[in-house]
Each structure stands twice: as structure tokens, then as C-alpha cells.
Amino acid sequence: MNTTIIQVANLHKQFNDNQVLTGLDLKIESGQIVGLLGTNGSGKSTLIKCMLGLLKPTSGTSTVFNESSWDLSATAKSRLGYVSQEFALLPWMTVKATTDYTGAFYEHWDYAYVTRLMKEWNLDENQRVGVLSVGQRQKLAVILALGHHPELLILDEPVASLDPVARRQFLQSLIEFTEDEENTILFSTHITSDLERVASHVVFLEEGKIGFSGELDSLKHQVKRIRISAEQDLPLCLNIPGTLRSQIDGQYALLAVKNFQSEAMETFTKELNATFTVEDLNLEEIFLELSGVSTHAEAEVTV
Ligand SMILES: Nc1ncnc2c1ncn2[C@@H]1O[C@H](COP(=O)(O)OP(=O)(O)OP(=O)(O)O)[C@@H](O)[C@H]1O
């Protein structure tokens, strides 16, 4: 049975007069791999920090393992792994000294697992941290977060500096991490193809609110591109509920809709004496449509 790992209720966060998060409600359950999407500055890091108790919400609540995020016990913290965007490592230490030093803080540090990950991810344990590339440092930060087998892993843009090979290895490790145990992952990213490869659920932040939260498959099922073709010119405004974008050109129309319902579309097009076809969008196209950026430029309006 799935248990609730993170629960956010009516969460607001404001920095001076900058309202970043506006009444968010969110539930993440054990075993989920949740991808957090949103445009730059939409509040992904702020939400993560509120969940971890690193920032205090202006109002509302957040709990992790049923404990208030703002007041997490040492036991709850030991069940967490977190990699922030601005992680700090000591440049004069070697990779090995860094992992040993971090491991010393944990009761159940898995030295063998850490050594295996370092080998798989081509990290030289004798190298000094100060001379590592940005991507190598990012790999090390992720390994440090995994070494104690956290039940909940939170990663803020973990793959931004990784090359495609390292990204594949990293994603594979994430899959193993949740396959072996009932672990939960929340990660923010701008790389939608990565998210599509591993995430079971998606949370989409939009103007301080949750634009979508649910299963990845459900999101793909709901957001579609529709082509309408009629015998006569179509009206200039179609008024189809859930339309994100529409382009009308005489007898033809091209639309992106959210909450697509086949029956409603059938009724609507019948009234216009028109027919329609439905096309799937990939996650990047869905993300762009939900963010208000048309992907129609790449698609012809006519059938
Ligand atoms: N400590 C802070 N003090 C003041 N403003 C902040 C602080 N942290 C974040 N902000 C503001 O909150 C907004 C959201 O920032 P945040 O870093 O959460 O966005 P993000 O979605 O993670 O962005 P990105 O995709 O670029 O990493 C921005 O306008 C930012 O300037």
C-alpha cells in the first residue's frame, strides 16, 4: 500500500512583494518518481526548499514523513537525500575523503554501493574535488545523496551539467533506486526527454500554482493537438473549452487543448459540420503548450 511521503496544503511563499507560490496543494506517495517542471523562476527550487524546511512558507503547511517540514526530526532527515542547485564541496579533499567524511555522519552508509557508483560513473576517487569538472562535481553530489539509501531523494536539476552518457547512467541509477526498494524521488528538470524516460508522475508549476499534477500518462492523455476540417469556412472563434492555442485558416483549424474529451469534441464538430483528428504531443510540446508557447509553428494548419 502506498503511503503519503510529502503533503503540501495551501502553501504560499512570498519574498517581499514577490508572490512566488500561491496556495499549492500536492501529495507525493511512496514509490513515485515525480518530475517537477516549470519555466525559469516559476518557483521549483522555492517549493523544494519549503518541503525540506530550508525556507519557511509565508502560510500553509508542508509535511515530509508526516512531520512538519519546518520542524523535521533527525530521524526524518536521515531518511532524506537532497542535492541542491548550489551544493558546496570542499575543494582540498579528494573524492574518497569526501565520501568517507559524508558517510561518517550516517549510521547506515553503504561504502560498497558508493564505490560501485563511483566506478560506474567514472569518478577517480583519488582526484581532488577542486579540479573536478562541473559535471563530475554534480555526479559526486548525487552519490553523496544516495550513499545512505534514503527513502526520499530530492534533486534540484541534477542533470544540468551531465553529458548524455552520464545522464543515461544517472537515470538508470534512479530507476534502480526505486526498483529495489519502495523509494520515492522528486526531481526538477528542464530536460523533458529525461523526465519522460523515468518519471511516473509530473508536477507542472505555472504562475505560482499547480498547473497539472498526476500521472505522466494521464497528462499525455489530456493534452492533445486537434485538427478540424470543415466543408465551409470555420468561425473565427471556436470557443472550445480547454483550448490552450488555436489557429484557424478558412476551413481548417489547428488547436492544442487541455482536458481533451473525445465525445465533447465529436458533438462540437458535428454542430460545425466538420470532422476532427487527434494527435499525441510529446512532453516537451505539452510543456511548451502549457507554458503558453505555441508548437503550431512546426505543424501545418491544413490536413
Ligand atoms: N531567497 C530568496 N529571496 C528572494 N527571492 C527569491 C529567493 N529565492 C527565490 N527567489 C525568487 O523566487 C522566484 C522563484 O525562484 P526559484 O529559484 O524557486 O525558481 P525556479 O523555478 O527554481 O527557477 P529555475 O528553473 O531558473 O531554477 C524568483 O523570482 C526568485 O528571484
The ligand as an SDF file (V2000), in Angstrom:
LIG
                    3D

 31 33  0  0  0  0  0  0  0  0999 V2000
   15.9000   33.7160   -1.0940 N   0  0  0  0  0  0  0  0  0  0  0  0
   15.2060   34.4300   -1.9750 C   0  0  0  0  0  0  0  0  0  0  0  0
   14.9710   35.7450   -1.7520 N   0  0  0  0  0  0  0  0  0  0  0  0
   14.2530   36.4780   -2.6350 C   0  0  0  0  0  0  0  0  0  0  0  0
   13.6990   35.9790   -3.7830 N   0  0  0  0  0  0  0  0  0  0  0  0
   13.9090   34.6850   -4.0440 C   0  0  0  0  0  0  0  0  0  0  0  0
   14.6660   33.8340   -3.1670 C   0  0  0  0  0  0  0  0  0  0  0  0
   14.6730   32.5880   -3.6860 N   0  0  0  0  0  0  0  0  0  0  0  0
   13.9690   32.6390   -4.8410 C   0  0  0  0  0  0  0  0  0  0  0  0
   13.5130   33.9090   -5.0500 N   0  0  0  0  0  0  0  0  0  0  0  0
   12.6740   34.3310   -6.1740 C   0  0  0  0  0  0  0  0  0  0  0  0
   11.6100   33.4040   -6.3170 O   0  0  0  0  0  0  0  0  0  0  0  0
   11.3130   33.1920   -7.6870 C   0  0  0  0  0  0  0  0  0  0  0  0
   11.3670   31.7010   -7.9770 C   0  0  0  0  0  0  0  0  0  0  0  0
   12.7080   31.2690   -7.8840 O   0  0  0  0  0  0  0  0  0  0  0  0
   13.0960   29.7090   -7.9310 P   0  0  0  0  0  0  0  0  0  0  0  0
   14.5740   29.6210   -7.7860 O   0  0  0  0  0  0  0  0  0  0  0  0
   12.2650   28.9820   -6.9500 O   0  0  0  0  0  0  0  0  0  0  0  0
   12.6210   29.3230   -9.4150 O   0  0  0  0  0  0  0  0  0  0  0  0
   12.9430   28.0060  -10.2620 P   0  0  0  0  0  0  0  0  0  0  0  0
   11.6410   27.5710  -10.8560 O   0  0  0  0  0  0  0  0  0  0  0  0
   13.6790   27.0050   -9.4380 O   0  0  0  0  0  0  0  0  0  0  0  0
   13.8600   28.6000  -11.4100 O   0  0  0  0  0  0  0  0  0  0  0  0
   14.9970   27.9040  -12.3510 P   0  0  0  0  0  0  0  0  0  0  0  0
   14.2920   26.9970  -13.3080 O   0  0  0  0  0  0  0  0  0  0  0  0
   15.5980   29.0780  -13.0550 O   0  0  0  0  0  0  0  0  0  0  0  0
   15.9780   27.1870  -11.4540 O   0  0  0  0  0  0  0  0  0  0  0  0
   12.2890   34.0170   -8.4950 C   0  0  0  0  0  0  0  0  0  0  0  0
   11.6410   35.2230   -8.8570 O   0  0  0  0  0  0  0  0  0  0  0  0
   13.4100   34.3030   -7.4900 C   0  0  0  0  0  0  0  0  0  0  0  0
   14.0210   35.5350   -7.7410 O   0  0  0  0  0  0  0  0  0  0  0  0
  1  2  1  0
  2  3  1  0
  2  7  2  0
  3  4  2  0
  4  5  1  0
  5  6  2  0
  6  7  1  0
  6 10  1  0
  7  8  1  0
  8  9  2  0
  9 10  1  0
 10 11  1  0
 11 12  1  0
 11 30  1  0
 12 13  1  0
 13 14  1  0
 13 28  1  0
 14 15  1  0
 15 16  1  0
 16 17  2  0
 16 18  1  0
 16 19  1  0
 19 20  1  0
 20 21  2  0
 20 22  1  0
 20 23  1  0
 23 24  1  0
 24 25  2  0
 24 26  1  0
 24 27  1  0
 28 29  1  0
 28 30  1  0
 30 31  1  0
M  END
$$$$
